[in-house]
């Protein structure tokens, strides 16, 4: 059976968001969006099957379903995106599994990244692979049809191309411009903080879109300034001037949150205030606002201070560094993999042919090292975790015998090295084996690299069996525990509403019985009947209000007769039962929230795809 797995990073936008909605950018010449791919991923796995059914597994929602026809699929609102994509390619007989590890409603473009992976995988199963801008255009149109409102385009480029880039929103067709700034350097100056409040981008974007089209001067002026800031941001990053980029980020946020109400929230304001006070240059919400993630730019020496400050406000910092690569395509039927992106050296290690490059800088003679980089995938079936990340390591090669010393390997960012194709003429090469023996030894050490990665790249995740919850790949135990408590509180709230409905019915029954007894006992005393019914109604309403708002059930006025005394005592009994049931339920849910288990996930050799493997000559490496 044919199988395709497509994974793609999400994005953090630094400037110019919302302007990527057509035709907004046409009203602001020079407009652009600046964004970067970050290491949270969306993934779609599509397997062609032997029957005509369509099976889906949405791991994020823990939702599985099988459909016998396209009509059945289209009737399921949870499968709306899949339906649009499958319908476009006229496919049946497929098993689709989707995963994302970005927080839901994070503002990182996770749904768009997932749409990119889904459509790319389905296009390959259909025998017509779609790539690049053609893939972006198709996904844009399918998402617009699904949402029923205009879809922006900036979210699609980082999943496809990766890296840091500026999207120039030119008339006719946008142009993707990579920014030549080392991703590792950007990572040293950037943080992502999730506020814990989910957002829906369509609402705020559509409101701003309408006001621009309707000629609202405040919004038009705001967008004009945001367009100018996006140019300033691109220039600052191109020049490597992070302080200027930080000022542009702060300026973008001040102008954006003034566009309409609801873009900022108390959680967003407190996080930005805390980070800026701790030394960050600025921060802004990712996406359309109202919740989600905040991206910060800061001096590297202030990073710890900013982290400590953000630990005091709601939410959590995400382990989501910028990445240079775009989507990866893993073809399960032939074992091949395609990686899109920039800044990657070619892979040449067929047989005994290993590329050799040279690092400039340092003192002394050249010594051999082996640089290996790979896409490491952690997969855990119970949790649905399927996380891919690029890891690079360098290991010294023993000059005397050419043995690669993986036990001394260290993590490294190749983009920080001054790597060239020719050696520094001022340096000698210090090695005691022949060049052929060195290359052969390096070529044979690939399995050693995979074994080293298997042993060192262990992923720890946490599970809560009671709630069937699993932690995100980078989530700490404390953060996961807090999320379990949030789930417990959500369930308690849902159960409280159910209990309230039950107790409302009981109180209604008491009221009806009291009114009936009054009518029967006082049928000959109409005036007294009216007064008594009124009193019972007042007592019922007041008691119900008291119970549902957490107050004692009894009303302040004294009971006027024995029947009312009996009625109020019954209400008091109901409240005691209410309180006891809620307390028991609260204790059970909180105990379940604390029931956390630890799962260790190690990548297997088949889940380590080597993408860079070469001999590196250097005087010394970390």
JOLIN-V964603 format. One record per pair of residues at least 12 apart in sequence whose ideal C-beta (glycine too) atoms are under 10 Angstrom apart, sorted by the first residue. I is the first residue (numbers start at 1). GAP is how many residues later the second one is. Records with the same first field share a line. If there is no record, write none. Layout:
I: GAP + GAP
This chain:
1: 46 + 47 + 48 + 49 + 92 + 94 + 331 + 332
2: 44 + 45 + 46 + 47 + 92 + 122 + 123 + 125 + 329 + 330 + 331 + 332
3: 42 + 43 + 44 + 45 + 92 + 118 + 121 + 122 + 327 + 328 + 329 + 330 + 331
4: 40 + 41 + 42 + 43 + 44 + 113 + 116 + 117 + 118 + 119 + 120 + 121 + 125 + 325 + 326 + 327 + 328 + 329
5: 38 + 39 + 40 + 41 + 42 + 92 + 94 + 112 + 116 + 323 + 324 + 325 + 326 + 327 + 332 + 372 + 374 + 381 + 383
6: 36 + 37 + 38 + 39 + 40 + 108 + 110 + 111 + 112 + 113 + 114 + 115 + 116 + 117 + 118 + 153 + 321 + 322 + 323 + 324 + 325 + 332
7: 34 + 35 + 36 + 37 + 38 + 92 + 106 + 110 + 113 + 114 + 152 + 318 + 319 + 320 + 321 + 322 + 323 + 332 + 368 + 370 + 379 + 380 + 381
8: 29 + 33 + 34 + 35 + 36 + 101 + 104 + 105 + 106 + 107 + 108 + 109 + 112 + 148 + 150 + 151 + 152 + 153 + 154 + 317 + 318 + 319 + 320 + 321 + 332 + 380
9: 27 + 28 + 29 + 30 + 31 + 32 + 33 + 93 + 99 + 100 + 104 + 149 + 150 + 151 + 153 + 154 + 311 + 313 + 314 + 315 + 316 + 317 + 318 + 319 + 332 + 379 + 380 + 381
10: 25 + 27 + 28 + 29 + 30 + 31 + 32 + 90 + 91 + 92 + 96 + 97 + 98 + 99 + 100 + 101 + 102 + 103 + 104 + 145 + 148 + 149 + 276 + 283 + 310 + 313
11: 22 + 24 + 25 + 26 + 27 + 29 + 91 + 96 + 97 + 98 + 99 + 101 + 102 + 143 + 144 + 145 + 146 + 147 + 148 + 151 + 153 + 154 + 275 + 276 + 311
12: 22 + 23 + 24 + 25 + 26 + 28 + 94 + 95 + 96 + 97 + 146 + 152 + 178 + 179 + 180 + 272 + 274 + 275 + 281 + 282 + 283 + 284 + 306 + 308 + 310
13: 20 + 21 + 22 + 23 + 94 + 95 + 96 + 139 + 141 + 142 + 145 + 154 + 217 + 239 + 271 + 272 + 273 + 274 + 280 + 282
14: 19 + 20 + 21 + 22 + 150 + 152 + 172 + 176 + 215 + 216 + 219 + 220 + 222 + 223 + 231 + 234 + 235 + 238 + 270 + 272 + 281 + 283
15: 17 + 18 + 19 + 20 + 151 + 211 + 212 + 213 + 214 + 215 + 216 + 217 + 218 + 219 + 221 + 222 + 230 + 233 + 234 + 236 + 237 + 238 + 241 + 269
16: 12 + 15 + 16 + 17 + 18 + 19 + 138 + 150 + 151 + 152 + 153 + 207 + 210 + 211 + 212 + 213 + 214 + 215 + 217 + 218 + 236
17: 16 + 17 + 18 + 90 + 92 + 135 + 137 + 138 + 184 + 188 + 209 + 213 + 235 + 239 + 267 + 268 + 269 + 270 + 271 + 272
18: 15 + 134 + 136 + 183 + 186 + 187 + 190 + 191 + 194 + 204 + 205 + 208 + 238 + 241 + 245 + 269 + 270 + 271
19: 12 + 13 + 14 + 133 + 135 + 148 + 150 + 189 + 193 + 204 + 205 + 207 + 208 + 211
20: 12 + 13 + 15 + 120 + 130 + 131 + 132 + 133 + 134 + 135 + 136 + 137 + 147 + 149 + 154 + 185
21: 128 + 129 + 130 + 131 + 132 + 133 + 148 + 184 + 185 + 187 + 188 + 191
22: 118 + 122 + 128 + 129 + 130 + 131 + 147 + 152 + 187
23: 127 + 146 + 148 + 186 + 189 + 190
24: 126 + 128 + 145 + 181 + 184 + 185 + 188 + 189 + 195 + 196 + 199 + 203
25: 127 + 128 + 142 + 143 + 144 + 145 + 146 + 149 + 198 + 202
26: 143 + 144 + 145
27: 185 + 186 + 193 + 196 + 197 + 200
28: 141 + 184 + 192 + 195 + 196 + 197 + 198 + 199 + 200 + 202
29: 140 + 141 + 142 + 195 + 198
30: 138 + 139 + 140 + 197 + 198 + 200 + 201
31: 136 + 137 + 138 + 139 + 143 + 192 + 193 + 195 + 196 + 197 + 199 + 200
32: 122 + 133 + 134 + 135 + 136 + 137 + 138 + 142 + 143 + 145 + 195 + 198 + 199 + 201 + 202
33: 119 + 120 + 121 + 122 + 124 + 132 + 133 + 134 + 135 + 136 + 141 + 193 + 194 + 197 + 200 + 201
34: 120 + 130 + 131 + 132 + 133 + 143 + 145 + 195 + 196 + 197 + 198 + 199 + 200 + 202 + 203 + 211 + 214 + 215 + 218
35: 73 + 74 + 119 + 120 + 122 + 123 + 128 + 129 + 130 + 131 + 132 + 251 + 260
36: 122 + 126 + 127 + 128 + 129 + 143 + 145 + 147 + 150 + 151 + 154 + 201 + 259 + 285 + 286 + 287 + 288
37: 72 + 76 + 120 + 121 + 122 + 123 + 124 + 125 + 126 + 127 + 128 + 146 + 283 + 285 + 286 + 287 + 288 + 289 + 290 + 304
38: 64 + 70 + 71 + 120 + 149 + 152 + 154 + 248 + 255 + 257 + 280 + 281 + 282 + 283 + 284 + 285
39: 62 + 63 + 148 + 153 + 279 + 280 + 281 + 282 + 283 + 284 + 286 + 348 + 349 + 350 + 351 + 434 + 435
40: 60 + 61 + 62 + 63 + 66 + 68 + 69 + 70 + 73 + 152 + 253 + 278 + 279 + 280 + 281 + 283 + 347 + 432 + 433 + 434
41: 58 + 59 + 60 + 61 + 69 + 72 + 73 + 76 + 118 + 279 + 282 + 286 + 287 + 336 + 345 + 346 + 347 + 348 + 432
42: 18 + 56 + 57 + 58 + 59 + 60 + 66 + 67 + 68 + 69 + 70 + 71 + 72 + 73 + 74 + 75 + 76 + 117 + 285
43: 16 + 54 + 55 + 56 + 57 + 58 + 70 + 71 + 74 + 75 + 78 + 284 + 285 + 287 + 334 + 336 + 341 + 343 + 344 + 345
44: 38 + 41 + 52 + 53 + 54 + 55 + 56 + 69 + 70 + 71 + 72 + 73 + 74 + 75 + 76 + 77 + 78
45: 12 + 14 + 50 + 51 + 52 + 53 + 54 + 72 + 73 + 76 + 285 + 287 + 341
46: 36 + 39 + 40 + 45 + 48 + 49 + 50 + 51 + 52 + 71 + 72 + 74 + 75 + 76 + 77 + 78 + 79 + 80 + 286
47: 46 + 47 + 48 + 49 + 50 + 74 + 78 + 285 + 286
48: 43 + 44 + 45 + 46 + 47 + 77 + 78 + 285
49: 43 + 44 + 45 + 46
50: 43
51: 15 + 17 + 41 + 42 + 44
52: 15 + 16 + 17 + 18 + 40 + 41 + 42
53: 13 + 14 + 15 + 16 + 19 + 20 + 39 + 40 + 41 + 42
54: 12 + 13 + 14 + 15 + 16 + 18 + 19 + 25 + 28 + 29 + 32 + 37 + 38 + 39 + 40 + 41 + 42
55: 12 + 38 + 39 + 40 + 41 + 42
56: 17 + 20 + 22 + 23 + 26 + 27 + 30 + 38 + 39 + 40 + 41 + 42
57: 38 + 39 + 40 + 41 + 42 + 327
58: 20 + 21 + 23 + 24 + 38 + 39 + 40 + 41 + 42 + 56 + 326
59: 38 + 39 + 40 + 41 + 42 + 322 + 324 + 325 + 326 + 327 + 411
60: 38 + 39 + 40 + 41 + 42 + 44 + 50 + 54 + 324
61: 17 + 37 + 43 + 323
62: 322 + 406 + 407 + 408
63: 13 + 15 + 16 + 35
64: 33
65: 13 + 14 + 17
66: 29
67: 12 + 15 + 16 + 19 + 25
68: 24
69: 23
70: 13 + 16 + 17 + 20 + 21 + 22
71: 12
73: 13 + 14 + 19
74: 12 + 13
79: 17
80: 65 + 66 + 67
81: 17 + 30 + 33 + 34 + 37 + 38 + 58 + 61 + 62 + 65 + 66
82: 12 + 14 + 16 + 33 + 36 + 40
83: 63
84: 31 + 34 + 35 + 55 + 57 + 58 + 59 + 61 + 62
85: 30 + 33 + 34 + 35 + 36 + 37 + 38 + 53 + 54 + 57 + 58 + 61
86: 32 + 33 + 36 + 39 + 40
87: 55
88: 31 + 34 + 35 + 38 + 50 + 53 + 54 + 57
89: 30 + 33 + 34 + 35 + 36 + 37 + 38 + 39 + 41
90: 36
91: 31 + 32 + 34 + 35
93: 32
94: 27 + 28 + 31 + 32
96: 22 + 25 + 26 + 29
97: 287 + 289
98: 16 + 17 + 19 + 20 + 23 + 286 + 288
99: 15 + 18 + 280 + 284 + 285 + 286 + 287 + 288
100: 13 + 14 + 17 + 284 + 286 + 372
101: 217 + 219 + 283 + 284 + 285 + 286 + 287 + 371 + 372 + 373 + 374
102: 12 + 90 + 92 + 190 + 191 + 216 + 218 + 370
103: 91 + 92 + 93 + 95 + 189 + 190 + 212 + 213 + 215 + 217 + 369 + 372 + 380
104: 94 + 95 + 188
105: 89 + 90 + 91 + 92 + 93 + 94 + 95 + 96 + 182 + 185 + 186 + 187 + 188
106: 86 + 88 + 89 + 91 + 92 + 93 + 180 + 181 + 185 + 186 + 187 + 212 + 214
107: 85 + 87 + 88 + 90 + 91 + 92 + 93 + 94 + 178 + 179 + 180 + 181 + 182 + 183 + 184 + 185 + 186 + 187 + 188
108: 47 + 50 + 84 + 86 + 178 + 179 + 184 + 185 + 187 + 210 + 212
109: 43 + 45 + 46 + 47 + 48 + 49 + 50 + 92 + 177 + 178
110: 45 + 49 + 177 + 182
111: 32 + 35 + 36 + 44 + 90
112: 24 + 27 + 28 + 31 + 39 + 40 + 41 + 42 + 43 + 44 + 45 + 46 + 47 + 89
113: 26 + 42 + 43 + 45 + 46 + 47 + 214
114: 25 + 45
115: 20 + 23 + 24 + 25 + 27 + 28 + 31 + 36 + 40 + 41 + 44
116: 19 + 20 + 22 + 23 + 27 + 39 + 40 + 41 + 42 + 43 + 44 + 210 + 211
117: 22 + 42 + 210 + 211 + 212
118: 21 + 24
119: 16 + 17 + 19 + 20 + 23 + 24
120: 15 + 18 + 19 + 39 + 40 + 207 + 209
121: 206 + 208 + 209
123: 12 + 15
124: 205 + 207
129: 200 + 209
131: 29 + 196 + 198 + 207 + 209
132: 28 + 29 + 44 + 194 + 208
133: 20 + 23 + 24 + 27 + 28 + 40 + 41 + 42 + 43
135: 21 + 24 + 25 + 192
136: 17 + 19 + 20 + 21 + 23 + 24 + 25 + 38 + 40
137: 16 + 19 + 36
138: 18
139: 12 + 14 + 16 + 17 + 20 + 21
140: 12 + 13 + 15 + 16
143: 12 + 13
147: 53 + 54 + 55 + 58 + 59
148: 54 + 58
149: 52 + 53 + 54 + 56 + 57 + 60 + 61
150: 52 + 55 + 56 + 59
151: 50 + 51 + 54
152: 49 + 53 + 57 + 135 + 136
153: 14 + 16 + 21
154: 12 + 13 + 15 + 20 + 133
155: 46 + 132
157: 17 + 19 + 169
158: 18 + 164 + 165 + 168 + 169 + 183
159: 167 + 168 + 181
160: 16 + 166 + 167 + 180 + 181
161: 15 + 17 + 163 + 164 + 165 + 166 + 179 + 180 + 181
162: 16 + 21 + 160 + 161 + 162 + 163 + 164 + 165 + 166 + 177 + 178 + 179 + 180 + 181 + 182 + 228
163: 13 + 15 + 16 + 17 + 18 + 20 + 23 + 159 + 160 + 161 + 162 + 163 + 177 + 178 + 179 + 180
164: 14 + 15 + 16 + 17 + 18 + 19 + 21 + 22 + 26 + 70 + 73 + 74 + 158 + 159 + 160 + 178
165: 12 + 13 + 14 + 69 + 72 + 177
166: 12 + 13 + 64 + 65 + 67 + 68 + 69 + 71 + 72
167: 63 + 67
168: 62 + 63 + 66
169: 58 + 61
177: 57 + 61
178: 146 + 163 + 164 + 165
179: 54 + 55 + 56 + 58 + 59 + 61
180: 57 + 58 + 60 + 162 + 163
181: 55 + 56 + 57 + 58 + 59 + 61 + 64 + 141 + 234
182: 58 + 140 + 142 + 161 + 231 + 232 + 233 + 234
183: 138 + 139 + 140 + 141 + 142 + 158 + 159 + 160 + 207 + 230 + 232 + 233
184: 137 + 138 + 140 + 228 + 229 + 230 + 231 + 232
185: 55 + 57 + 115 + 137 + 228 + 230 + 231
186: 51 + 54 + 56 + 59 + 111 + 135 + 136
187: 113 + 133 + 134 + 135 + 136 + 226
188: 54 + 110 + 111 + 112 + 113 + 115 + 133 + 134 + 225 + 228
189: 48 + 51 + 53 + 54 + 56 + 57 + 91 + 92 + 107 + 108 + 109 + 110 + 111 + 113 + 114 + 133
190: 52 + 55 + 56 + 59 + 105 + 106 + 107 + 108 + 113 + 130 + 131 + 132
191: 84 + 89 + 92 + 103 + 104 + 105 + 106 + 107 + 112 + 115 + 116 + 119 + 126 + 127 + 129 + 130
192: 91 + 94 + 101 + 102 + 103 + 104 + 124 + 125 + 126 + 127 + 128 + 129 + 130
193: 75 + 78 + 79 + 81 + 82 + 90 + 93 + 99 + 100 + 101 + 102 + 103 + 113 + 114 + 117 + 120 + 121 + 122 + 123 + 124 + 125
194: 77 + 92 + 97 + 98 + 99 + 100 + 120 + 121 + 122 + 123 + 124 + 126 + 278 + 285
195: 70 + 71 + 72 + 73 + 75 + 76 + 90 + 95 + 96 + 97 + 98 + 99 + 118 + 119 + 120 + 121
196: 71 + 75 + 95 + 96 + 117 + 118 + 119 + 120 + 283 + 286 + 287 + 290
197: 68 + 69 + 70 + 71 + 93 + 94 + 95 + 117 + 118
198: 92 + 93 + 94
199: 63 + 64 + 66 + 69 + 86 + 87 + 88 + 89 + 90 + 91 + 92 + 93 + 94
200: 87 + 88 + 90 + 91 + 92
201: 85 + 86 + 87 + 88 + 89 + 91
202: 86
203: 59 + 85 + 86 + 87
204: 52 + 55 + 56 + 57 + 58 + 59 + 81 + 83 + 84 + 85 + 86 + 87
205: 82 + 83 + 84
206: 82
207: 12 + 52 + 53 + 54 + 55 + 56 + 81
208: 14 + 15 + 48 + 51 + 52 + 55 + 80 + 81
210: 50
211: 12 + 48 + 49
212: 47
216: 43 + 44
218: 40 + 41 + 42
219: 39 + 40 + 41
220: 39
221: 34 + 37 + 38
222: 32 + 33 + 34 + 35 + 36 + 37 + 38
223: 32 + 33 + 36
224: 31
225: 26 + 27 + 29 + 30 + 31 + 33
226: 25 + 26 + 27 + 29 + 30 + 33
228: 20 + 23 + 24 + 27
229: 18 + 19 + 20 + 21 + 22 + 23 + 24 + 25 + 26 + 27
230: 18 + 22
231: 17
232: 12 + 13 + 15 + 16 + 17 + 19 + 20
233: 12 + 13 + 14 + 15 + 16 + 18 + 19 + 64
234: 14
235: 13
236: 12 + 13 + 61
237: 60
242: 39 + 55 + 56 + 57 + 58
243: 38 + 39 + 54 + 55 + 56
244: 37 + 53
245: 36 + 37 + 52
246: 30 + 34 + 35 + 36 + 37 + 50 + 51 + 52 + 53
247: 34 + 35 + 50
248: 33 + 34 + 36 + 49
249: 31 + 32 + 33 + 34 + 35 + 46 + 47 + 48
250: 22 + 26 + 30 + 31 + 32 + 33 + 34 + 46 + 47
251: 31 + 33
252: 30 + 31 + 32 + 33
253: 15 + 19 + 29 + 30 + 31 + 32 + 36 + 41 + 42
254: 28 + 30
255: 29
256: 28 + 29 + 32 + 33
257: 12 + 15 + 27 + 28 + 32
259: 30
260: 28 + 29 + 30
261: 29
262: 26 + 27 + 28 + 29
263: 22 + 25 + 26 + 27 + 28
264: 20 + 21 + 25 + 26 + 27
265: 20 + 24 + 25 + 26 + 27
266: 47 + 48
267: 24 + 27 + 46 + 47 + 48
268: 15 + 16 + 17 + 21 + 22 + 23 + 24 + 25 + 26 + 45 + 46 + 47
269: 44
270: 40 + 42 + 43 + 44 + 45
271: 12 + 14 + 22 + 23 + 25 + 38 + 39 + 41 + 42 + 43 + 44 + 46
272: 12 + 13 + 22 + 24 + 38 + 41
273: 36 + 40
274: 32 + 34 + 35 + 36 + 37 + 38 + 39
275: 19 + 21 + 22 + 23 + 27 + 30 + 31 + 32 + 34 + 35 + 38 + 42
276: 20 + 22 + 30 + 33
277: 28 + 29 + 32
278: 18 + 20 + 24 + 25 + 26 + 27 + 28 + 29 + 30 + 31 + 32 + 34
279: 19 + 20 + 22 + 23 + 24 + 25 + 26 + 27 + 30
280: 14 + 16 + 17 + 18 + 19 + 22 + 23 + 25 + 26 + 29 + 30
281: 15 + 16 + 17 + 18 + 21
282: 13 + 14 + 15 + 16
283: 12 + 13 + 14 + 15 + 23 + 27
284: 12 + 13
291: 24
292: 23
293: 22 + 24 + 25 + 27
294: 16 + 21 + 23
295: 25
296: 14 + 21
315: 164
316: 156 + 158 + 159 + 160 + 162 + 163 + 166 + 167
317: 157 + 162
318: 154 + 156 + 157
319: 70 + 153 + 154 + 155 + 156 + 157
320: 154
321: 68 + 69
323: 18 + 65 + 66 + 67
324: 15 + 17 + 18 + 19 + 20 + 66 + 91
325: 14 + 15 + 16 + 17 + 18 + 19 + 50 + 63 + 64 + 65 + 286
326: 13 + 14 + 15 + 16
327: 12 + 13 + 14
328: 12 + 13 + 47 + 49 + 60 + 62 + 281 + 283
330: 45 + 47 + 58 + 277 + 279
335: 271 + 274
336: 273
337: 38 + 272 + 273 + 274
339: 36 + 51 + 270 + 272
341: 49 + 270
343: 71 + 72
344: 29 + 46 + 70 + 267 + 268
345: 12 + 26 + 28 + 69 + 74 + 266 + 267 + 268 + 269
346: 265 + 266 + 268
347: 26 + 27 + 262 + 263 + 264 + 265 + 266 + 267
348: 264 + 265 + 266
349: 23 + 90 + 93 + 94 + 96 + 97 + 261 + 263 + 264 + 265 + 266
350: 93
351: 88 + 89 + 92
352: 84 + 85 + 87 + 88 + 89 + 90 + 91 + 92
353: 86 + 87 + 90
354: 16 + 84 + 85 + 86 + 87 + 88 + 89 + 90 + 91 + 92 + 259 + 260 + 261
355: 16 + 66 + 84 + 87 + 257 + 258 + 259 + 260 + 261
356: 12 + 65 + 67 + 79 + 82 + 83 + 86 + 258 + 259 + 260 + 261
357: 14 + 57 + 60 + 62 + 63 + 64 + 65 + 66 + 257 + 258 + 259 + 260 + 261
358: 59 + 60 + 61 + 62 + 63 + 64 + 65 + 66 + 69 + 71 + 257 + 258 + 259 + 260
359: 12 + 35 + 55 + 58 + 59 + 60 + 61 + 64 + 65 + 257 + 258 + 259 + 260 + 261 + 262
360: 57 + 58 + 59 + 60 + 62 + 63 + 64 + 66 + 67 + 258 + 259
361: 56 + 57 + 63 + 257 + 258 + 259
362: 56 + 62 + 65 + 256 + 257 + 258 + 259
363: 64 + 256 + 257
364: 63 + 64 + 66 + 254 + 255 + 256
365: 34 + 62 + 63 + 64 + 65 + 66 + 252 + 254
366: 33 + 57 + 58 + 61 + 62 + 63 + 64 + 65 + 250 + 251 + 252 + 253
367: 29 + 30 + 31 + 32 + 60 + 62 + 63 + 64 + 249 + 250 + 251 + 252 + 253 + 254
368: 27 + 28 + 29 + 30 + 31 + 34 + 36 + 61 + 62 + 63 + 65 + 70 + 73 + 74 + 247 + 248 + 249 + 250
369: 25 + 26 + 27 + 28 + 35 + 36 + 40 + 43 + 73 + 245 + 246 + 247 + 248 + 249 + 251 + 252
370: 23 + 24 + 25 + 26 + 27 + 34 + 35 + 36 + 39 + 68 + 71 + 72 + 73 + 75 + 76 + 78 + 79 + 243 + 244 + 245 + 246
371: 21 + 22 + 23 + 24 + 41 + 43 + 46 + 48 + 241 + 242 + 243 + 244 + 245 + 247 + 250
372: 19 + 20 + 21 + 22 + 23 + 32 + 34 + 37 + 40 + 70 + 73 + 74 + 76 + 77 + 78 + 80 + 81 + 236 + 238 + 239 + 240 + 241 + 242 + 244
373: 17 + 18 + 19 + 20 + 21 + 39 + 41 + 76 + 236 + 237 + 238 + 239 + 240 + 241
374: 15 + 16 + 17 + 18 + 19 + 72 + 75 + 76 + 79 + 83 + 229 + 233 + 234 + 235 + 236 + 237 + 238 + 239
375: 13 + 14 + 15 + 16 + 228 + 232 + 233 + 234 + 235 + 236
376: 12 + 13 + 14 + 15 + 74 + 77 + 78 + 80 + 81 + 83 + 227 + 231 + 232 + 233
377: 12 + 80 + 226 + 227 + 229 + 230 + 231 + 232
378: 79 + 80 + 81 + 83 + 95 + 223 + 224 + 225 + 226 + 229
379: 80 + 222 + 224 + 225 + 227 + 228
380: 79 + 81 + 83 + 90 + 93 + 219 + 220 + 221 + 222
382: 79 + 81 + 83 + 86 + 88 + 217
383: 78 + 79 + 80 + 85 + 86 + 87 + 88 + 89 + 90 + 216 + 218
384: 86
385: 74 + 76 + 85 + 86 + 87 + 88 + 214 + 216
386: 87 + 221
387: 72 + 74 + 85 + 86 + 87 + 214 + 216
388: 215 + 219 + 221
389: 68 + 70 + 84 + 85 + 214
390: 219 + 221 + 222
391: 20 + 21 + 62 + 65 + 66 + 212 + 217
392: 18 + 19 + 20 + 21 + 22 + 23 + 219 + 220
393: 13 + 16 + 17 + 18 + 19 + 56 + 59 + 60 + 63 + 64
394: 14 + 15 + 16 + 17 + 18 + 20 + 23 + 222 + 224 + 227 + 228
395: 12 + 13 + 14 + 15 + 17 + 47 + 50 + 53 + 54 + 57 + 221 + 226
396: 12 + 13 + 14 + 222 + 224 + 225
397: 34 + 36 + 41 + 44 + 45 + 48 + 218 + 219 + 220
398: 33 + 34 + 35 + 43
399: 30 + 31 + 32 + 33 + 34 + 39
400: 31 + 32 + 33
401: 31 + 32 + 36 + 37 + 40
402: 29 + 30 + 31 + 32 + 33 + 34 + 35 + 36 + 37 + 38 + 39 + 40 + 42 + 43
403: 30 + 38 + 39 + 42 + 45
404: 34 + 37 + 38 + 40 + 41 + 42 + 44 + 45 + 48 + 211
405: 40 + 43
406: 39 + 42 + 43 + 44 + 45 + 46 + 47 + 49 + 50
407: 41 + 45
409: 39 + 40 + 43 + 44 + 47
410: 211 + 212
411: 45 + 46 + 211
412: 204 + 209 + 210
413: 209
414: 198 + 200 + 202
416: 206
417: 199 + 201 + 204 + 205
418: 200
419: 195 + 197 + 198 + 199
423: 194
424: 193 + 194 + 195
427: 190 + 191 + 192
429: 188
430: 187 + 189
431: 186
435: 180
438: 177
439: 176
441: 174
442: 171 + 172 + 173
443: 170 + 172
445: 168
446: 162 + 164 + 167
447: 158
449: 156 + 159 + 161 + 164
450: 153 + 154 + 155 + 156 + 157 + 158 + 159 + 160
451: 154 + 157
452: 156
453: 149 + 150 + 152 + 154 + 155 + 157
454: 148 + 149 + 150 + 151 + 153 + 154
455: 147 + 148
456: 146 + 147
457: 144 + 145 + 146 + 150 + 151
458: 142 + 143 + 144 + 145
459: 14 + 15 + 140 + 141 + 142 + 143 + 144
460: 13 + 15 + 16 + 17 + 138 + 139 + 140 + 141
461: 12 + 13 + 14 + 16 + 19 + 136 + 137 + 138 + 139 + 140
462: 13 + 14 + 15 + 17 + 18 + 19 + 21 + 22 + 134 + 135 + 136 + 137
463: 17 + 132 + 133 + 134 + 135 + 136
464: 16 + 17 + 19 + 20 + 23 + 24 + 128 + 129 + 130 + 131 + 132 + 133
465: 127 + 130 + 131 + 132
466: 18 + 21 + 22 + 122 + 123 + 125 + 126 + 127 + 128 + 129 + 130
467: 16 + 17 + 20 + 21 + 23 + 24 + 122 + 125 + 126 + 128 + 129
468: 19
469: 14 + 15 + 18 + 124 + 127
470: 127 + 129
471: 12 + 13 + 125 + 127 + 128
473: 128
477: 119 + 121
480: 116
481: 112 + 113 + 115
482: 111
483: 110
484: 105 + 106 + 108 + 109 + 110 + 111 + 112
485: 104 + 105 + 108 + 109
486: 107
487: 102 + 105 + 106
488: 97 + 98 + 100 + 101 + 102 + 103 + 104 + 105 + 106
489: 97 + 100 + 101 + 104
490: 99
491: 94 + 95 + 97 + 98 + 101 + 102
492: 90 + 93 + 94 + 96 + 97 + 98
495: 86 + 87 + 90 + 91 + 94
496: 52 + 82 + 85 + 86 + 89 + 90
497: 51
499: 49 + 78 + 79 + 82 + 83 + 86
500: 44 + 47 + 48 + 78 + 82
502: 72 + 75 + 76 + 79
503: 41 + 44 + 45 + 68 + 71 + 72 + 74 + 75 + 78
504: 40 + 43 + 44
506: 64 + 65 + 67 + 68 + 71 + 72
507: 33 + 34 + 36 + 37 + 40 + 41 + 46 + 60 + 63 + 64 + 67 + 68
508: 32 + 36
509: 61
510: 26 + 29 + 30 + 33 + 56 + 57 + 58 + 60 + 61 + 63 + 64
511: 22 + 25 + 26 + 28 + 29 + 30 + 32 + 33 + 56 + 60
512: 24 + 28
513: 23 + 50 + 53 + 54 + 57
514: 18 + 19 + 21 + 22 + 23 + 25 + 26 + 49 + 50 + 52 + 53 + 54 + 56
515: 14 + 17 + 18 + 21 + 22 + 25 + 48 + 52
517: 15 + 19 + 46 + 49 + 50
518: 12 + 13 + 14 + 15 + 17 + 18 + 43 + 45 + 46 + 49
519: 13 + 14
521: 40 + 42
522: 39 + 41
528: 32 + 33
531: 29
532: 28 + 29 + 31 + 32
535: 20 + 22 + 24 + 25 + 26 + 28 + 29 + 32
536: 24 + 25 + 27 + 28 + 31 + 32
538: 17 + 19
539: 14 + 15 + 16 + 18 + 20 + 21 + 25 + 28 + 29 + 32
540: 15 + 27 + 28 + 31
541: 14
542: 12 + 13 + 14 + 15 + 26 + 29
543: 12 + 24 + 25 + 27 + 28 + 29 + 31 + 32
544: 27 + 30
546: 25 + 29
547: 24 + 25 + 27 + 28 + 31 + 32
548: 30
550: 29 + 32
551: 24
552: 20 + 23
553: 15 + 16 + 17 + 18 + 19 + 20 + 21 + 22 + 23 + 25 + 26
554: 14 + 15 + 17 + 18 + 21
555: 13 + 16
